[in-house]
């Protein structure tokens, strides 16, 4: 495959992006030395649907996920992970609420009853 560091994804048309995904799928299938029939059967789709995917034609997201699962490529979905962010103001408030020192006393609720 080509070096992806020079691709400007936003300037590509949907058709070109679909073809790029299709070529990725085809390359991974070939690396695994699987025929379209074998991969399609393992993914639970028809061979013609897999062929459409590899050509960059329209397929469902579910189909793409099934194929990626069989190709053991679901890890590429990590780019869709959303990391929670904390604003600097929220972070400062959290830091203010943190304890700065230990009192050395035990809390009243943890004392044992003599009854």
RATARA-V184320 format. One record per residue. N is the residue number from 0. SS is DSSP state (a for helix, b for strand, c for the rest). OMEGA is omega in degrees with one decimal (NA if undefined). Layout:
# RATARA-V184320
n:N ss:SS omega:OMEGA
n:N ss:SS omega:OMEGA
This chain:
# RATARA-V184320
n:0 ss:c omega:-178.9
n:1 ss:c omega:178.5
n:2 ss:c omega:-174.3
n:3 ss:a omega:-176.1
n:4 ss:a omega:-179.0
n:5 ss:a omega:-179.6
n:6 ss:c omega:174.1
n:7 ss:c omega:-171.8
n:8 ss:a omega:-175.4
n:9 ss:a omega:179.6
n:10 ss:a omega:-179.1
n:11 ss:c omega:176.0
n:12 ss:c omega:178.2
n:13 ss:a omega:-178.9
n:14 ss:a omega:179.7
n:15 ss:a omega:177.5
n:16 ss:a omega:178.7
n:17 ss:a omega:177.8
n:18 ss:a omega:178.4
n:19 ss:a omega:177.4
n:20 ss:a omega:178.8
n:21 ss:a omega:179.3
n:22 ss:a omega:175.0
n:23 ss:a omega:-179.4
n:24 ss:a omega:-178.6
n:25 ss:a omega:-179.7
n:26 ss:a omega:179.2
n:27 ss:a omega:177.8
n:28 ss:a omega:-179.6
n:29 ss:a omega:177.0
n:30 ss:a omega:179.4
n:31 ss:c omega:180.0
n:32 ss:c omega:178.8
n:33 ss:c omega:174.5
n:34 ss:c omega:175.8
n:35 ss:a omega:179.7
n:36 ss:a omega:-178.8
n:37 ss:a omega:-178.4
n:38 ss:a omega:-179.8
n:39 ss:a omega:179.0
n:40 ss:a omega:-179.7
n:41 ss:a omega:-179.4
n:42 ss:a omega:179.8
n:43 ss:c omega:177.8
n:44 ss:c omega:178.2
n:45 ss:c omega:178.4
n:46 ss:a omega:-179.7
n:47 ss:a omega:176.9
n:48 ss:a omega:176.8
n:49 ss:a omega:178.0
n:50 ss:a omega:177.4
n:51 ss:a omega:179.0
n:52 ss:a omega:-178.6
n:53 ss:a omega:177.7
n:54 ss:a omega:179.9
n:55 ss:c omega:177.8
n:56 ss:c omega:-177.3
n:57 ss:c omega:172.4
n:58 ss:c omega:-178.7
n:59 ss:c omega:176.1
n:60 ss:a omega:179.0
n:61 ss:a omega:178.5
n:62 ss:a omega:179.0
n:63 ss:a omega:-180.0
n:64 ss:a omega:178.7
n:65 ss:a omega:-179.1
n:66 ss:a omega:178.3
n:67 ss:a omega:178.9
n:68 ss:a omega:-179.5
n:69 ss:a omega:178.5
n:70 ss:c omega:-177.7
n:71 ss:c omega:-178.2
n:72 ss:c omega:-179.9
n:73 ss:a omega:179.5
n:74 ss:a omega:178.8
n:75 ss:a omega:177.7
n:76 ss:a omega:177.6
n:77 ss:a omega:-179.4
n:78 ss:a omega:179.5
n:79 ss:a omega:179.4
n:80 ss:c omega:178.6
n:81 ss:c omega:179.1
n:82 ss:c omega:178.6
n:83 ss:c omega:179.2
n:84 ss:c omega:178.8
n:85 ss:c omega:-179.9
n:86 ss:c omega:179.3
n:87 ss:a omega:179.4
n:88 ss:a omega:177.7
n:89 ss:a omega:179.3
n:90 ss:a omega:178.5
n:91 ss:a omega:178.5
n:92 ss:a omega:178.4
n:93 ss:a omega:179.4
n:94 ss:a omega:178.8
n:95 ss:a omega:-177.9
n:96 ss:a omega:-179.0
n:97 ss:c omega:177.4
n:98 ss:c omega:-179.4
n:99 ss:c omega:179.3
n:100 ss:c omega:178.9
n:101 ss:c omega:-178.3
n:102 ss:c omega:-178.8
n:103 ss:c omega:178.7
n:104 ss:c omega:175.3
n:105 ss:c omega:178.6
n:106 ss:c omega:-178.1
n:107 ss:a omega:-176.5
n:108 ss:a omega:-178.3
n:109 ss:a omega:178.8
n:110 ss:c omega:-179.1
n:111 ss:c omega:178.1
n:112 ss:c omega:179.2
n:113 ss:c omega:-178.2
n:114 ss:c omega:NA
